[in-house]
Amino acid sequence: MAPATGITLSQKTASLKVGATKQITVSADPVDASDASDVVSAAKFVSSDTGVATVAADGTITAVAVGSTTITATSGSFTATVAVTVSAA
């Protein structure tokens, strides 16, 4: 089996209401890559605007305020993003 060539997320966009949460998950691309488990376990998440939504180490997004932000997952040199839109509760 060949090593991973990238990562993918469980979704590309997310729409949440203030106070809601949603978990996104990381997969290695291809999913049966020889280093898939290492690639997935190394993934880290960041939010481009924590005033709109935060993201926990396990990929759980929490909507904080109305607006838009991007959640980026990084594993080594691989990155993937989720566009998050938060609306009023």
SVG drawing of the C-alpha trace seen along z (x, -y; Angstrom):
<svg xmlns="http://www.w3.org/2000/svg" viewBox="-33 -38 37 40">
<polyline fill="none" stroke="black" stroke-width="0.4" points="0.0,0.0 1.1,-3.5 1.3,-6.3 -1.4,-9.0 -1.5,-11.7 -3.7,-14.1 -6.6,-14.3 -10.3,-14.8 -12.9,-16.0 -16.4,-14.5 -17.9,-17.6 -16.9,-20.8 -19.4,-23.1 -21.4,-23.4 -24.3,-25.6 -24.9,-25.9 -27.0,-28.0 -25.4,-29.9 -24.7,-27.5 -24.9,-24.4 -22.1,-21.9 -21.1,-19.5 -18.2,-17.1 -16.1,-16.8 -13.8,-13.9 -10.6,-13.5 -9.8,-10.7 -6.6,-9.9 -6.7,-10.0 -6.7,-7.3 -8.5,-5.8 -6.5,-2.6 -3.1,-4.3 -0.3,-2.6 0.0,-5.5 -3.7,-6.3 -4.0,-5.9 -0.9,-8.1 -2.2,-10.8 -5.6,-10.9 -4.2,-10.9 -1.8,-13.7 -4.6,-16.0 -5.0,-19.4 -7.9,-21.8 -8.0,-25.6 -10.7,-28.2 -9.9,-31.3 -12.3,-33.3 -12.8,-32.0 -15.3,-34.8 -17.7,-33.0 -16.9,-29.3 -14.3,-27.4 -13.1,-23.9 -11.9,-21.3 -9.0,-18.8 -11.5,-16.1 -13.0,-18.2 -16.1,-19.4 -17.1,-22.8 -19.0,-25.1 -21.0,-28.0 -20.3,-31.2 -21.8,-34.1 -23.4,-34.9 -20.9,-35.1 -18.6,-32.9 -15.3,-31.2 -13.1,-28.5 -12.0,-25.5 -8.7,-24.1 -7.5,-20.6 -3.7,-20.0 -1.8,-16.8 1.8,-17.1 1.9,-18.8 -1.8,-18.0 -4.6,-20.5 -8.4,-20.5 -11.0,-23.0 -14.7,-23.4 -16.5,-26.6 -18.7,-27.3 -21.7,-29.7 -23.3,-30.5 -26.9,-31.9 -29.0,-33.2 -30.4,-30.6"/>
</svg>
